[in-house]
Structure formats: C-alpha cells, structure tokens
Amino acid sequence: MEFTAIDYTIFALLLVLSSAIGLFYALTGNRQRTVQEFLLANRDMGCLPVALSLLASFQSAVAILGVPAEIFRFGTEYWFLGCSYFLGLLIPAHIFIPVFYRLHITSTYEYLELRFNKTVRVFGTVAFIFQMVIYMGVVLYAPALALNAVTGFDLWSAVLTIGLVCTLYTTLGGLKAVIWTDVFQTLVMLAGQVAVIVVGAWRVGGMARVWRVAEQEGKISGIDLDPNPLERHTFWSLAVGGIFMMLSLYGVNQAQVQRYLSARSEREAKLSCYAVFPCQQIVLCLSCLTGLVMFVYDREHPLAPGQRPASSDQLVLYFVMDVLQDLPGLPGLFVACLFSGALSTISSAFNSLATVTMEDLVRPHLPGLSESRATLLSKLLALGYGLLCLGMAYVSSMLGPVLQAAISIFGMVGGPLLGLFCLGMFFPCANPTGAVVGLLAGLVMAFWIGIGSFVHGTAGAKGTANSTALPPVGNLSTVLATTLLPTTSAPPGPTGLQRFYSLSYMWYSAHNSTTVIVVGVLVSLLTGPTPAAALDPRTISPVLPQLLCCLPPKIRHWLCCGGADVAQVPGHADATEKSKGVPNGLPHPGPDRQEEEEGHGYIRNSGAPICAVQETSF
C-alpha cells in the first residue's frame, strides 16, 4: 500500500494550486492593503462561492474520516443527522443573519458589546479563540494521521506541510483567497469521495447489492424514537440535538458569520445559507454511502489480520488503499480530498481568529492604529495562529477518535456561545451580569460533563456497541460481532454521576446553551433587568414579538423589560454612545457612498476607535 509517482503528483498539485490562489489575490486588486479587503473580501462576494465556502469550512477531514467509520461500525443511524440541517440552516438565515448584517459589524462579538457591554464581548471572544484553537488541532492532526498510516509519510512532516501551506495562502490572500480555495477544495473533496464510492461499489457488484447486503446484515437502521438522552445516537439526539450543533456552527460561529458578512447584500447572504442545505445533504449521503460500501467490501475482501488498522480513524484509508491500489492516481486523489477538508477548515479558522483578535482585543486598546498597520497586524495574527495550531496538533494526538472529539469540543464551547447570543437576541430583560454568569455557568457545566465523560469513558455510551473506541481486536469480524450481535444479558446501566456523564455528545450544544439561557435570565431578573431605555432594539431578533405572542402577559412583561415594545424603545439612536465609543462596525459599501478614501477603508466618527468587524460541519 504505497503511493505512486502519480499519487504524489496529484497531492502536490493540490498544495501548489491552493498556494497559487493565495498568491493571486495577494498580487491583484488592492493587494490586501486594507482591513476591509483582508478580513471581509471587500463585502463583494456572490452567494455561490460563499455557500461552497460555508460547506467546506466545517466539512473537514474529521467528517471524511469519521462518518464512514461510524456507518461501517454502527449502521446508518447517523444519517438521520440530515434531518437537523433544514432548521439548522433556516434559523440562521432568518434570525441571526438579519441581526448581524444590519448592524454592519465584522466580529460577531461586537454584537455582544452593543447588546451588553465590553466585558461580555471579551468573555465571548476568549471562549471562541479557545474553541477554535483546540478544534484546529484535531482537524490538522486527522489527515496527517491518515497519510502516515497509508504511505508511511512522517506524521509530523505531514502536519507541518498542511499547516504551513494553509498559513501561507491565508496570510497572503485574506478572506477572498480563503473563499476561492474553499471552492476549489470542495470540488476536490467531492471528486475523491465519488471516486471511492463508484470503484468500491463496482468491485462488489453495484450499489443495489451494497444496499441489499447492508440491509441483510442489519446495517440499515430504522428510526429509534427512544427519548433517553443517554443513548449515544437516536432519532431525537440527531434530529433535535443536531439542530443546536448546527446553530452553534452556522448561526453564531465567527468563521461562518464572517462569510455571510462578506456577501454583497443581505439577500445574497441568505441565499448562500439556503444553498448550503442541499450541499450538506449530498456530502452526508456520500459519506454514509462510503461507509456502507466499506462494510460490504470488507466482508468479501477482508484484510489480513496484520493489516487491520489499530484505530477506527484509519478504517477509511485502509479501505481506500485496498480498493484503489491498482488504479494509479485515485489514492492520491482521495488523500488530496482529505487534505482539502483540512485546508479549508483551518484557513477559515486562521482568518476568523485573526479577525476577532484584531477587532475585539487589539483595536479597542489602540484606537489610533492606521489602516496599513492594522492590515499588517491582521496578517501577522493569521501567521501566529497558524504556528500555534501546529503545536495544538500534538495535543490532538492524545484525544480519542476524531469525530466524537471534534464534536465534543464544539459542543463544550460552541453550545455556551450559542446560548449567550440567544440570551441577547430573545430575552430583552437579560443584563450584562446575567450574560457573564450564564456564560460561565454554561462553560463549567460543559467541561464538567465533557471531561467527566472522557475520564470515565462513558460519553453517551451504554455498552460496547455505543463506544467510540475501536476494541483492540486483530480480526475485524470479531469487532463486528461484538457491536452488532445482541448479548444474552444487558450490561448494567450507569448510576450516580456516571449516569450524568453518559449524556450523548449530540446533546452537548443543546444542554449547554440552555444552561446559559436559564441561568442568564434568572440572574438578570434577580439583579434587575435591562432598562428599556438602555436597550438598542436592533440587537433584538425581529421575530421576538411572534415568539412571545402566546405567552401570558405577566411573563411577557418580565421578559421584555417591563413590557416595553422593543421596536419603540427610546434611547437607542446613538449606538456609539451606548457602546462607549465603539461604533456599529463598518457601514455597508454602496455605489453612491462618498465616505471612503482610496486605500484607507472606511472613515469612522471622530474620536472613535476603528472597528472592522467580522466562521466550521460535519
């Protein structure tokens, strides 16, 4: 199982073309000389490239490796995650995008200052930076691990290759380069997955036979309506818990919101969100079909015991190299597919991390920073985060299987951040104290459950069949027997704290965001709700009146700052004064706008800090 010269050539072409796109945008147009161009692509992107970039940003190597392995081992139940995509993308399009886009902000965390205060903004920014740096370690490590297992290529040389190439084109080309490389890498990912499915299905007699054999062997799952939140995967955990996971990704995550804000209009931003829905369904179907083809192929062409992968994360690559080994170029295409997933996700993270650090942590303390220096500092921040994520890849090597590790990290931090934004948009009574206490409570709860389940090895599992760690068995048929065949007696269920730690990882985002909202509202009511006069109605979701219409008047009175109509709240006209000198981000560029000086971005109110404000699926 070794790469040929053609395979290495295809892999090298991916890296060269990705770098070339970055160089192209570094040397054309305004050459990334302004913060507006570097961080927001001049707010001039169409809906299709934005949609493909949204898809690529979190369709990483984690999903390409993890989802087929999940289907191979446990059946098609994970496929029901697609049921969550509809609301998981419709809600951001009609609730989050209008609020963020109409405020003309660049960083989602600037919203928190406009809604609450600067302290809440800093807390949210720090939590996001922690979330993304840890997650990037997982995404960077996964394809390097795969390449090492298949070709013997040095693991850490692969990590350095991905990290440095990604850092290069992100630092040079800015968000526009990131978006267009995402488009290119999405096509590579789709081509690699389709090639594996077509060749694999052909070798076992066609897709109809794959489905028939999988059904006979119990791999085609029915709808499990068990409401028990301790069960790792049920219809409810995937279809409902998945909505919250999608909202934390596509609703409030800076890397995704930054792409919405780069669209040339709010309508284009919404259309990009709609366009992601069918694309996500296609990608999920390809990953699940890959898992079924793997299963049937393994039954008819089993690997020798000594060739069995030691980790479930390597199942896909061993299958690919076995299926495609006599077709030069296709193994290289699939590994390029893996690296495309990693590059697209990591580049999005570097750009978004540079944005929030620049706009939320640096510029408020350096209000006189010139546009040219701010742009240079943004590029240096992108470079710095690239080098930091290389170090985090080592930490990722000590985590468990990558799919659950990645989703767990996102749930542990993404859930509380989702709850914080929902607290601000849907509860006018919420005050800064409630927001900070709620966020801290959500994070404490998240890491209590997450770390507890990791230590006790019970993350949403009951018995061997729900464990995400591949048992150390030489013959994979033994593994399949232990996961698929019923046992004569049910294993004892978890008790006490172990039961608490057994919460399915698919419920992490829902549980943690709800904790933030409940604690935040209670603390706000106890410490005094936000006065109606201090509330900027633009920071409240426009759908709130429809959501509250069915509530009793007394509860509506509490939640809406004494019953005031948020659309009529006085004292919000001067948002600059409310945010202690920080204006509402950048005005949207228009053809008749005369306030922009060539090469110097947008001119803000006199004496106010310059704020250019500015996104990852499975």
Salt bridges, closest charged atoms under 4 A:
ASP44 OD1 - ARG264 NE 3.68
GLU70 OE1 - ARG232 NH2 2.83
GLU70 OE2 - HIS233 ND1 3.18
GLU113 OE1 - ARG121 NH1 2.47
ASP182 OD2 - ARG259 NH2 3.28
GLU217 OE2 - ARG299 NH2 3.19
GLU231 OE2 - LYS462 NZ 3.42
GLU266 OE2 - ARG102 NH2 3.02
GLU266 OE2 - LYS270 NZ 3.58
ASP298 OD1 - ARG308 NH1 2.90
GLU300 OE2 - ARG209 NH1 2.29
ASP326 OD1 - ARG203 NH2 2.68
GLU359 OE2 - ARG363 NH1 3.18
ASP360 OD1 - ARG121 NH2 2.67
GLU371 OE1 - ARG363 NH2 3.68
ASP536 OD2 - ARG538 NH2 2.94
GLU595 OE1 - ARG593 NH1 2.58
GLU596 OE1 - ARG593 NH2 3.57
GLU615 OE1 - ARG259 NE 3.27
